[in-house]
Structures are given as structure tokens and as C-alpha cells.
Amino acid sequence: MTDRRLKLDSLALFTLLGCCALWGLNHVITKATLAEIPPLLQAGLRSVGAAVLVALWARAQGISLNLRNGTLPGGLLAGATFAAEFACIYWGLQYTEASRMIIFIYLAPFVVALGMPLVVRSERPSAAQLAGLAVAFSGVAWAFAEGLTGNPAPGQEKRWLGDALGVLAAVLWGANTLVLRGSRLATATPVQALFYQLAISGPLLLAGSWLMGEAWPAPWQLSGQAWAMMGFQTVVVSFISYLLWFWLLQRHQATQVTAFTLLTPLFGMLAGVALLHEPLTLRLAVACGTVALGIALVSRAPARVSPAGRTAGARRT
């Protein structure tokens, strides 16, 4: 599909909210799994496992993963940026707090909004959409502002390095989206686009884990809970939700879709309240309303002028 819908329909909205909720919950799941499986190993294993699931799904559905359709260069770049993004996040967390890191990661929608006109001229964001991004991001910053104050704890004197890696991760995430839309991957099926990401990032992340000297526990050393949490990350997050994400990127404008990722840290905070018994504050409630307002501005379909001079609404495809 080369013609994107200008307005998010009910199916897209429901799917986006579901993905954001799953990704927010995944932060809690990942944190819990770190007690038994180190971070890069965790990310690499879920990518490899999900790549196998995607390959089996493609075969069962008769979907071709042929690398000779001109998508290989874009696929290699997309997989590399995907792996580099996660490497920056996990490396950065060694030097800075998670609350700071997540603020920088969610600069990615701005990268997409500013970079998309360079690859798809028809997706130039309007002034109202840019304002919506600013409003939504201010809500995210407001929700996490309490974690950004105070002096660095002992051992965090290189906080600036972690912050810089967080910004780089956001740029890589945005670049990954631009690659998906600006390369031949834009003509590939969502299944093939996802397979590239997982099949390439998995070995790269595992190699990074080995190079960093992470301890690899034997399978029989893991608890049933660890296996269940890895299953959730692999099947539900990396396979199902990512497949839906790439489908949405092919069906709708990238600026509108990526704006909804600003809800993910707020869903993560709600998951922390429910599962880790963290306090639910007025600050969070205000932030949720601000993010909702910002996303509403971004999601408005821009008006178009028809050849007859009349304003046309969103085109259905």
C-alpha cells in the first residue's frame, strides 16, 4: 500500500492503545526479568524467538519472505537501527536513571515528525500537529519530572553519558521508522518488515551481550516465572504487538501513529501502580489528560483542497 489514510479509524485507535498498553506493561516485565536474565541477552533472545515465530507465521499464511524483492538493503538498515536503539537504551541505563532515560527515548516522535517530509513529502506535519506533539511530550515530561530532580547518586557521575545515549536511542528509533517508510520496505508486507527487524537485531544483540561479558544462565537455572515473562516478551510483545505496529505504519501516516507511543510511559506507570504498588498521583492524572489532548491534535486529518477548490476530507482506501 502506497496511499496512507489521513485519519486514524476506530480499528487503528484500538490497536494503538493496545500496543501502548502492552509496551508499558513490558517495562515492568523486563525489570522483573532482569533478576534472572541480563538485559542485552534478554532483548536478543526475545528477538530471535520472535523471528522464528514470524517465519512460521509467514509460511503458514503463504507470505513470501523472499530477499530478492529489493527490500534487503532497507531491511538490513532497519534491523541494525533497531538493535542499536536497544543497545543504547541498555548501555545508557548503566549511567543514568530509568526515569531520565524514558524521557529522552520518547523524543522519537519529534524525529519522525521532522524527518518524514524528507522521505515522504506528502506527510509534512501541520502547525497544529507539531503543537500537539509538544503538548503531548510536555505531559510525559510532567509525569516523570519527579524522577529528574536531585543530585546524581554515587556511581552516577557519568549521568550525562547515559542521557546522551538516551537521546541517541530516540534518534535511532525515529530513524528506524523513517527507514521503514522511506525505503523499499514501504512496499513490503508488515510480516517481512518485522522479520528483518527481529532476524537481524537478535544476533546483533546477542553478540553485544557476549562482548559486554553478560552472564548467560543455563535454561534449567531459570524459574518458571522467568520463562513465563520471556514468553510474554517474545510472543505477545515482539511478535504480535510489533506485527500490528508495522501494519499500522504501512496503513496510516507515521507522524500520527508514532505520536501514540507517548502514551507508553504513562501505561508503564499505571502498570507499576497495579503490579509494583507505586503511588497513583495527581501529577499522573494531569499528565494523562495533557497527553490525550496532544494526541487529539496530532491525529486530526489535515484538510485538503480538491481540484474544484472545495475542501476535501480524509480519503478512504
BAZA-238359 format. One record per residue: x, z, y of N, C-alpha, C in turn; residue in one letter. Coordinates in pm, whole numbers, plus 50000, padded with zeros to 5 digits. Layout:
BEGIN
     n.x     n.z     n.y    ca.x    ca.z    ca.y     c.x     c.z     c.y   code
       X       Z       Y       X       Z       Y       X       Z       Y      A
...
***
This chain:
BEGIN
     n.x     n.z     n.y    ca.x    ca.z    ca.y     c.x     c.z     c.y   code
   50084   50000   49882   50000   50000   50000   50089   50000   50124      M
   50065   49904   50214   50143   49897   50337   50062   49940   50458      T
   49929   49954   50445   49842   49991   50557   49798   50135   50540      D
   49843   50223   50629   49810   50364   50618   49680   50395   50689      R
   49606   50490   50637   49484   50535   50702   49520   50615   50826      R
   49444   50593   50933   49474   50658   51059   49417   50799   51068      L
   49330   50835   50975   49268   50967   50979   49271   51028   50839      K
   49302   51157   50833   49303   51228   50706   49160   51253   50660      L
   49126   51203   50540   48992   51225   50488   48984   51359   50417      D
   48865   51390   50365   48844   51521   50302   48935   51542   50182      S
   48955   51437   50103   49044   51448   49987   49186   51479   50029      L
   49233   51410   50133   49370   51434   50181   49385   51576   50235      A
   49286   51623   50311   49293   51759   50367   49296   51863   50256      L
   49209   51847   50156   49205   51943   50045   49336   51942   49969      F
   49390   51822   49945   49516   51810   49871   49632   51871   49948      T
   49637   51846   50078   49744   51903   50161   49739   52054   50164      L
   49620   52110   50180   49606   52255   50182   49650   52314   50048      L
   49613   52248   49938   49653   52295   49806   49804   52292   49788      G
   49867   52183   49832   50013   52172   49821   50082   52280   49903      C
   50037   52300   50026   50098   52402   50112   50084   52541   50052      C
   49966   52569   49994   49944   52699   49930   50039   52718   49812      A
   50055   52612   49732   50146   52621   49616   50290   52639   49661      L
   50331   52568   49765   50469   52580   49812   50494   52717   49874      W
   50394   52772   49942   50409   52906   49996   50422   53009   49885      G
   50338   52995   49782   50348   53084   49666   50482   53067   49596      L
   50533   52945   49596   50658   52918   49525   50775   52995   49585      N
   50770   53025   49717   50877   53107   49776   50882   53245   49711      H
   50765   53302   49685   50758   53433   49620   50806   53422   49475      V
   50762   53315   49406   50802   53296   49266   50953   53276   49256      I
   51007   53194   49345   51151   53169   49343   51229   53298   49367      T
   51185   53376   49463   51253   53502   49493   51253   53594   49371      K
   51139   53600   49302   51130   53685   49183   51219   53634   49071      A
   51231   53501   49058   51310   53442   48950   51459   53462   48972      T
   51501   53482   49098   51643   53499   49128   51704   53619   49056      L
   51620   53711   49014   51672   53828   48942   51736   53787   48810      A
   51695   53671   48755   51748   53629   48625   51816   53493   48628      E
   51780   53407   48724   51836   53272   48729   51886   53245   48871      I
   52013   53211   48890   52067   53188   49025   52002   53067   49091      P
   52011   53058   49224   51930   52961   49299   51955   52814   49269      P
   52079   52766   49274   52103   52624   49251   52071   52585   49106      L
   52102   52673   49013   52067   52648   48874   51916   52639   48859      L
   51846   52727   48927   51700   52729   48926   51644   52596   48977      Q
   51694   52552   49092   51646   52426   49151   51681   52307   49064      A
   51803   52307   49009   51844   52195   48924   51762   52186   48796      G
   51737   52300   48733   51661   52299   48608   51518   52251   48630      L
   51455   52294   48739   51318   52251   48762   51312   52102   48795      R
   51414   52048   48863   51415   51904   48892   51433   51823   48764      S
   51524   51866   48679   51546   51795   48554   51421   51801   48465      V
   51363   51921   48454   51243   51935   48371   51128   51852   48424      G
   51109   51852   48557   51001   51775   48615   51027   51625   48603      A
   51153   51582   48609   51185   51441   48590   51143   51392   48453      A
   51166   51475   48352   51122   51441   48216   50970   51428   48211      V
   50899   51520   48275   50753   51515   48277   50703   51389   48348      L
   50767   51354   48459   50727   51233   48532   50749   51109   48448      V
   50863   51103   48377   50891   50988   48291   50787   50977   48180      A
   50749   51090   48120   50647   51089   48014   50512   51048   48071      L
   50479   51097   48190   50354   51062   48255   50348   50911   48284      W
   50460   50858   48336   50465   50715   48367   50445   50631   48242      A
   50508   50673   48134   50493   50597   48009   50350   50605   47957      R
   50289   50723   47965   50152   50738   47916   50053   50658   48000      A
   50080   50644   48131   49991   50572   48221   50026   50424   48234      Q
   50133   50383   48168   50175   50243   48177   50234   50207   48312      G
   50294   50305   48381   50353   50284   48513   50501   50253   48495      I
   50544   50142   48554   50682   50099   48538   50776   50181   48626      S
   50889   50219   48570   50997   50283   48645   51117   50190   48652      L
   51090   50061   48646   51195   49958   48648   51279   49970   48774      N
   51411   49979   48757   51501   49995   48869   51536   49862   48935      L
   51486   49751   48881   51521   49618   48932   51418   49564   49030      R
   51336   49650   49085   51235   49605   49182   51280   49622   49326      N
   51409   49644   49346   51463   49655   49481   51457   49795   49540      G
   51411   49893   49463   51396   50029   49516   51515   50119   49488      T
   51612   50070   49411   51723   50157   49370   51804   50212   49488      L
   51844   50130   49587   51921   50188   49699   51844   50298   49772      P
   51717   50274   49801   51637   50377   49866   51618   50499   49778      G
   51603   50476   49648   51586   50587   49555   51709   50674   49546      G
   51826   50613   49544   51950   50691   49541   51965   50775   49668      L
   51934   50714   49782   51945   50787   49909   51842   50900   49917      L
   51719   50873   49871   51615   50977   49874   51652   51094   49784      A
   51704   51063   49664   51744   51169   49573   51860   51251   49626      G
   51954   51184   49691   52069   51255   49746   52029   51345   49862      A
   51941   51297   49952   51897   51381   50063   51814   51498   50014      T
   51735   51476   49909   51655   51583   49850   51746   51694   49797      F
   51850   51653   49722   51944   51752   49667   52022   51822   49778      A
   52069   51746   49877   52147   51805   49985   52064   51905   50066      A
   51937   51874   50086   51849   51966   50158   51843   52102   50090      E
   51819   52101   49958   51810   52228   49886   51945   52298   49880      F
   52053   52222   49870   52186   52285   49870   52211   52357   50002      A
   52173   52294   50114   52191   52358   50246   52108   52485   50256      C
   51986   52481   50206   51899   52599   50213   51961   52715   50136      I
   52002   52690   50012   52054   52798   49930   52191   52846   49978      Y
   52276   52753   50019   52404   52795   50074   52383   52876   50201      W
   52294   52830   50287   52270   52898   50413   52218   53039   50397      G
   52141   53061   50291   52085   53194   50268   52191   53298   50236      L
   52312   53253   50208   52421   53348   50188   52467   53409   50320      Q
   52436   53343   50432   52488   53385   50562   52382   53430   50661      Y
   52256   53393   50639   52151   53427   50734   52029   53477   50660      T
   51939   53543   50734   51817   53598   50672   51720   53486   50637      E
   51639   53512   50536   51540   53413   50494   51440   53384   50604      A
   51405   53486   50685   51310   53467   50794   51364   53372   50899      S
   51493   53376   50923   51555   53281   51016   51562   53143   50953      R
   51601   53136   50828   51616   53008   50759   51487   52928   50760      M
   51374   52994   50733   51250   52919   50721   51204   52861   50854      I
   51241   52928   50965   51210   52873   51097   51282   52739   51115      I
   51409   52736   51081   51486   52613   51101   51442   52502   51005      F
   51405   52538   50882   51362   52437   50787   51239   52363   50838      I
   51149   52437   50901   51024   52374   50944   51035   52309   51081      Y
   51159   52273   51119   51180   52176   51225   51164   52034   51172      L
   51152   52018   51040   51146   51885   50979   51033   51797   51033      A
   50911   51848   51057   50807   51760   51112   50846   51697   51245      P
   50926   51768   51326   50972   51709   51450   51067   51593   51424      F
   51152   51606   51323   51243   51498   51286   51163   51375   51244      V
   51057   51397   51166   50973   51286   51123   50902   51222   51242      V
   50844   51305   51328   50768   51253   51442   50857   51171   51536      A
   50980   51218   51557   51070   51147   51647   51137   51027   51581      L
   51159   51036   51449   51228   50927   51380   51139   50818   51326      G
   51011   50848   51303   50923   50750   51243   50910   50621   51324      M
   50901   50626   51458   50892   50499   51532   51012   50407   51511      P
   51126   50461   51467   51243   50380   51443   51233   50300   51314      L
   51150   50348   51220   51136   50279   51091   51000   50213   51075      V
   50897   50270   51136   50762   50212   51131   50706   50218   51273      V
   50714   50107   51346   50679   50107   51487   50532   50140   51511      R
   50447   50113   51412   50305   50138   51430   50270   50286   51424      S
   50366   50372   51386   50339   50514   51372   50405   50595   51483      E
   50399   50543   51603   50452   50616   51717   50355   50729   51754      R
   50398   50856   51752   50306   50966   51782   50262   50964   51927      P
   50138   51003   51948   50085   51012   52083   50132   51142   52148      S
   50107   51152   52280   50144   51274   52352   50068   51393   52296      A
   49941   51372   52259   49861   51481   52204   49916   51526   52069      A
   49963   51431   51987   50019   51467   51857   50150   51543   51872      Q
   50234   51502   51966   50358   51575   51991   50327   51716   52042      L
   50226   51727   52127   50185   51859   52176   50134   51945   52060      A
   50061   51881   51968   50012   51954   51851   50125   52008   51766      G
   50230   51927   51747   50347   51974   51672   50410   52095   51741      L
   50422   52089   51871   50481   52200   51945   50395   52326   51933      A
   50263   52310   51943   50173   52425   51931   50182   52485   51791      V
   50177   52399   51688   50183   52448   51550   50314   52519   51522      A
   50425   52462   51569   50554   52525   51544   50564   52658   51617      F
   50505   52667   51736   50508   52794   51808   50435   52902   51728      S
   50330   52863   51655   50260   52958   51570   50347   53008   51457      G
   50422   52916   51396   50515   52956   51289   50622   53049   51345      V
   50679   53014   51460   50782   53099   51521   50727   53236   51556      A
   50602   53240   51603   50539   53368   51638   50524   53456   51514      W
   50484   53396   51402   50462   53473   51280   50590   53535   51228      A
   50703   53467   51246   50828   53514   51190   50923   53574   51294      F
   50873   53589   51419   50960   53636   51527   51014   53776   51499      A
   50937   53857   51427   50983   53994   51400   51109   53996   51315      E
   51127   53892   51233   51246   53887   51147   51367   53828   51215      G
   51352   53787   51342   51463   53722   51411   51533   53813   51510      L
   51492   53938   51520   51550   54029   51618   51651   54123   51552      T
   51729   54184   51633   51826   54282   51582   51963   54220   51560      G
   52061   54307   51541   52197   54263   51517   52216   54224   51371      N
   52308   54133   51343   52333   54095   51204   52374   54215   51120      P
   52326   54220   51000   52363   54326   50907   52507   54305   50862      A
   52571   54411   50810   52708   54395   50760   52716   54282   50658      P
   52817   54198   50672   52832   54084   50583   52763   53959   50633      G
   52693   53969   50748   52623   53852   50802   52682   53808   50935      Q
   52810   53830   50951   52875   53789   51075   52876   53637   51091      E
   52862   53565   50981   52857   53418   50987   52713   53368   50987      K
   52625   53446   51048   52485   53406   51056   52470   53267   51119      R
   52555   53237   51218   52547   53107   51286   52564   52992   51188      W
   52648   53014   51085   52671   52909   50987   52544   52887   50903      L
   52480   52997   50864   52355   52984   50790   52247   52915   50873      G
   52241   52951   51003   52144   52887   51091   52170   52737   51101      D
   52299   52701   51114   52334   52559   51125   52296   52483   50998      A
   52316   52547   50882   52278   52483   50756   52126   52469   50747      L
   52052   52565   50804   51907   52554   50806   51860   52435   50888      G
   51923   52416   51005   51890   52300   51089   51925   52171   51015      V
   52039   52170   50948   52079   52051   50872   51980   52023   50758      L
   51932   52129   50694   51832   52112   50589   51704   52048   50643      A
   51663   52090   50764   51545   52031   50825   51567   51883   50854      A
   51685   51849   50905   51716   51709   50933   51714   51628   50804      V
   51769   51685   50697   51771   51615   50568   51631   51598   50512      L
   51546   51699   50527   51408   51687   50481   51336   51577   50559      W
   51353   51577   50691   51294   51472   50771   51349   51336   50735      G
   51482   51328   50715   51544   51201   50676   51492   51153   50541      A
   51468   51247   50451   51413   51211   50320   51277   51143   50335      N
   51192   51198   50422   51061   51137   50447   51076   50999   50510      T
   51171   50985   50603   51192   50856   50667   51244   50752   50568      L
   51327   50796   50473   51375   50704   50369   51259   50656   50284      V
   51170   50748   50250   51055   50711   50168   50968   50606   50236      L
   50958   50614   50368   50872   50523   50442   50945   50400   50493      R
   51074   50411   50518   51147   50301   50580   51223   50212   50484      G
   51228   50247   50356   51299   50167   50257   51199   50097   50165      S
   51251   50029   50066   51164   49962   49968   51083   50062   49886      R
   51118   50190   49894   51039   50291   49825   50896   50297   49878      L
   50875   50246   50001   50741   50245   50058   50647   50156   49978      A
   50704   50061   49902   50623   49972   49820   50617   50017   49674      T
   50693   50123   49641   50694   50173   49504   50574   50263   49480      A
   50545   50289   49355   50438   50383   49323   50485   50525   49353      T
   50393   50618   49380   50433   50757   49400   50509   50813   49281      P
   50475   50767   49161   50542   50816   49041   50690   50777   49043      V
   50719   50652   49078   50858   50609   49081   50934   50678   49193      Q
   50871   50695   49310   50937   50764   49421   50973   50907   49382      A
   50882   50976   49316   50910   51112   49272   51018   51115   49166      L
   51013   51019   49073   51114   51017   48966   51254   51003   49023      F
   51270   50917   49121   51401   50903   49185   51449   51038   49239      Y
   51362   51107   49311   51400   51234   49373   51446   51336   49270      Q
   51367   51349   49165   51395   51451   49064   51513   51414   48975      L
   51516   51290   48929   51619   51249   48834   51758   51249   48898      A
   51765   51225   49028   51894   51224   49096   51932   51364   49145      I
   51835   51436   49201   51866   51569   49256   51899   51669   49147      S
   51835   51659   49031   51859   51755   48923   52005   51765   48884      G
   52068   51655   48840   52210   51661   48804   52299   51703   48921      P
   52265   51657   49044   52347   51695   49160   52341   51845   49184      L
   52222   51905   49174   52209   52049   49196   52276   52129   49085      L
   52266   52081   48961   52333   52149   48850   52485   52142   48867      L
   52534   52026   48912   52678   52014   48937   52719   52110   49049      A
   52635   52121   49152   52665   52215   49260   52667   52359   49210      G
   52573   52392   49121   52570   52527   49064   52699   52557   48988      S
   52745   52460   48911   52867   52478   48833   52989   52492   48925      W
   52993   52408   49029   53107   52412   49121   53112   52544   49198      L
   52993   52602   49226   52988   52727   49300   53010   52848   49210      M
   53024   52824   49080   53052   52933   48987   52933   53022   48955      G
   52811   52968   48968   52694   53048   48933   52693   53080   48784      E
   52648   53198   48749   52639   53240   48610   52517   53175   48546      A
   52539   53108   48434   52429   53041   48363   52386   53128   48244      W
   52274   53195   48253   52230   53279   48142   52186   53195   48021      P
   52208   53249   47901   52160   53181   47781   52007   53189   47776      A
   51942   53089   47716   51795   53089   47712   51737   53217   47653      P
   51800   53272   47549   51746   53391   47484   51766   53518   47567      W
   51844   53507   47673   51863   53622   47761   51753   53634   47867      Q
   51671   53530   47882   51566   53530   47983   51440   53596   47930      L
   51371   53666   48018   51245   53731   47980   51131   53630   47977      S
   51020   53671   47919   50902   53585   47918   50853   53555   48058      G
   50867   53652   48148   50825   53632   48286   50909   53524   48353      Q
   51040   53525   48327   51127   53423   48386   51090   53284   48336      A
   51060   53273   48206   51018   53144   48151   50887   53098   48215      W
   50794   53190   48234   50665   53155   48295   50684   53109   48439      A
   50771   53177   48514   50793   53141   48653   50865   53007   48664      M
   50958   52980   48573   51023   52849   48574   50923   52740   48534      M
   50832   52772   48444   50728   52676   48407   50639   52643   48526      G
   50605   52743   48605   50524   52720   48725   50599   52629   48823      F
   50726   52660   48848   50804   52580   48942   50820   52435   48894      Q
   50837   52419   48763   50864   52286   48709   50738   52201   48699      T
   50634   52257   48637   50512   52179   48608   50421   52171   48730      V
   50388   52286   48788   50289   52289   48896   50348   52241   49028      V
   50468   52290   49063   50526   52259   49193   50600   52125   49191      V
   50704   52115   49109   50791   51998   49114   50729   51874   49052      S
   50633   51888   48963   50569   51773   48901   50436   51740   48969      F
   50340   51831   48961   50205   51799   49010   50200   51792   49163      I
   50247   51898   49231   50232   51900   49377   50319   51795   49444      S
   50441   51771   49393   50526   51669   49453   50469   51530   49432      Y
   50409   51506   49316   50346   51376   49291   50232   51352   49390      L
   50154   51457   49415   50047   51446   49513   50104   51424   49653      L
   50215   51488   49685   50277   51476   49817   50320   51332   49844      W
   50388   51270   49747   50433   51133   49768   50316   51035   49771      F
   50211   51066   49698   50089   50985   49707   50031   50991   49848      W
   50029   51111   49907   49978   51127   50043   50063   51053   50145      L
   50196   51055   50127   50285   50986   50220   50263   50835   50215      L
   50225   50782   50100   50200   50640   50090   50062   50602   50143      Q
   49971   50697   50147   49832   50669   50182   49801   50696   50328      R
   49877   50786   50392   49847   50829   50528   49972   50826   50614      H
   49954   50841   50744   50066   50842   50836   50152   50966   50814      Q
   50285   50943   50810   50377   51051   50774   50374   51165   50875      A
   50356   51133   51005   50355   51239   51106   50239   51336   51081      T
   50121   51283   51046   50006   51368   51020   50027   51451   50894      Q
   50079   51388   50789   50096   51457   50661   50198   51570   50673      V
   50314   51538   50731   50420   51639   50738   50384   51754   50831      T
   50295   51731   50926   50254   51840   51016   50193   51954   50937      A
   50126   51924   50827   50060   52028   50749   50160   52119   50678      F
   50285   52075   50663   50384   52162   50599   50409   52288   50682      T
   50370   52286   50810   50385   52405   50892   50297   52519   50844      L
   50200   52489   50759   50116   52593   50701   50187   52665   50586      L
   50288   52602   50528   50351   52658   50408   50407   52798   50430      T
   50486   52824   50537   50537   52961   50553   50427   53063   50574      P
   50315   53022   50634   50205   53116   50652   50139   53147   50518      L
   50123   53045   50432   50074   53071   50298   50172   53159   50221      F
   50302   53139   50248   50401   53224   50183   50387   53369   50225      G
   50356   53393   50353   50335   53530   50399   50211   53591   50334      M
   50105   53511   50321   49984   53560   50254   50012   53593   50108      L
   50094   53509   50042   50131   53537   49904   50212   53666   49895      A
   50299   53687   49996   50375   53811   49999   50286   53933   50016      G
   50180   53919   50097   50084   54029   50115   50016   54061   49983      V
   49973   53955   49912   49897   53975   49789   49984   54020   49672      A
   50104   53965   49660   50187   53990   49542   50298   54091   49566      L
   50350   54097   49689   50459   54189   49720   50414   54305   49808      L
   50283   54309   49839   50224   54418   49917   50287   54430   50055      H
   50319   54316   50116   50368   54316   50253   50251   54331   50349      E
   50270   54389   50466   50158   54415   50558   50100   54287   50618      P
   49968   54284   50632   49899   54174   50699   49875   54217   50844      L
   49943   54154   50939   49942   54198   51077   49856   54106   51165      T
   49826   54156   51284   49755   54077   51384   49838   53955   51423      L
   49969   53970   51423   50060   53860   51455   50035   53741   51361      R
   50015   53769   51232   49990   53663   51135   49857   53594   51163      L
   49755   53673   51196   49623   53614   51224   49629   53522   51346      A
   49699   53566   51451   49714   53482   51571   49791   53355   51537      V
   49895   53369   51457   49976   53253   51419   49894   53151   51339      A
   49812   53200   51248   49729   53109   51168   49636   53026   51258      C
   49576   53092   51357   49489   53019   51449   49566   52916   51531      G
   49687   52951   51575   49769   52860   51654   49811   52738   51572      T
   49852   52762   51447   49892   52652   51360   49773   52561   51332      V
   49655   52619   51310   49535   52539   51284   49504   52449   51404      A
   49519   52503   51526   49494   52424   51646   49595   52309   51658      L
   49721   52339   51634   49823   52236   51643   49801   52124   51543      G
   49765   52161   51421   49742   52060   51318   49619   51976   51351      I
   49518   52038   51411   49400   51963   51451   49437   51855   51553      A
   49528   51886   51646   49573   51788   51744   49651   51675   51679      L
   49739   51710   51585   49821   51609   51518   49736   51518   51432      V
   49631   51573   51371   49552   51499   51274   49450   51405   51338      S
   49433   51412   51469   49339   51322   51535   49389   51179   51528      R
   49305   51089   51481   49343   50948   51472   49350   50888   51611      A
   49457   50820   51647   49465   50758   51779   49367   50643   51791      P
   49309   50631   51908   49216   50522   51931   49291   50391   51941      A
   49228   50282   51899   49289   50150   51907   49194   50058   51980      R
   49249   49962   52049   49167   49867   52122   49154   49740   52041      V
   49031   49700   52016   49004   49580   51939   49031   49456   52022      S
   49044   49338   51959   49066   49215   52036   48960   49192   52140      P
   48839   49243   52116   48731   49222   52211   48737   49320   52328      A
   48836   49410   52325   48852   49503   52435   48782   49634   52415      G
   48718   49654   52299   48648   49778   52273   48735   49870   52190      R
   48718   50000   52207   48799   50097   52131   48749   50103   51988      T
   48843   50090   51892   48806   50092   51750   48849   50224   51691      A
   48774   50272   51595   48807   50397   51530   48905   50376   51416      G
   48921   50478   51335   49014   50471   51222   48965   50366   51123      A
   49056   50283   51075   49021   50178   50981   49019   50233   50840      R
   48919   50199   50764   48911   50238   50624   48975   50132   50539      R
   49051   50175   50437   49115   50078   50349   49071   50104   50208      T
***
